[in-house]
């Protein structure tokens, strides 16, 4: 799977149908119950997992039927927002260097005439932002914290700084109990070896989750 998708990245830009991706099957009833949608919504609308400032993430089916999460950047919107293709390629580069049980797994980058598509494993258990509202037991929270700490230690060992760790960017994949944490959304991440030192203390990220020293811009 990873080789197939990464191989597509090396090819010329293609039409949407040539990627082999298709909307993952979602029953309208499931969509209505989970997202408050309508029974006449399109497969694209029902497959939406989340929306950020520059991209929308969908649940899709890859060739062979593997379900995955696809972060789709529309080129037209990227131009309007001043987001360069290099910024998306950098996110793919960072993800491609990380392999850890608690970091979302990168499957490949696809380029089409209208979109850039980051293809990742599907963490179907939602985010910790959903879970905290349910007041999970202390033992489960401790397990998630240990998983997150392990992921952060690994990422820093690889020279990766995420810059936007928050509940909404911590997804849950299948597993025993309450699932396994997967750190996701590396749009603001950078690799220390190839970045200016000033990026480490930048105020990029979500204000409510910044450490005090970063909020003050203290080095």
Beta strands, then each sheet from edge to edge (+ up, - down):
strand 1: 22-23
strand 2: 48-51
strand 3: 56-61
strand 4: 67-74
strand 5: 106-111
strand 6: 115-121
strand 7: 160-161
strand 8: 170-173
strand 9: 180-183
strand 10: 190-191
sheet 1: 1+ 3- 2+
sheet 2: 1+ 3- 4+ 6- 5+
sheet 3: 7+ 10-
sheet 4: 8+ 9-
end
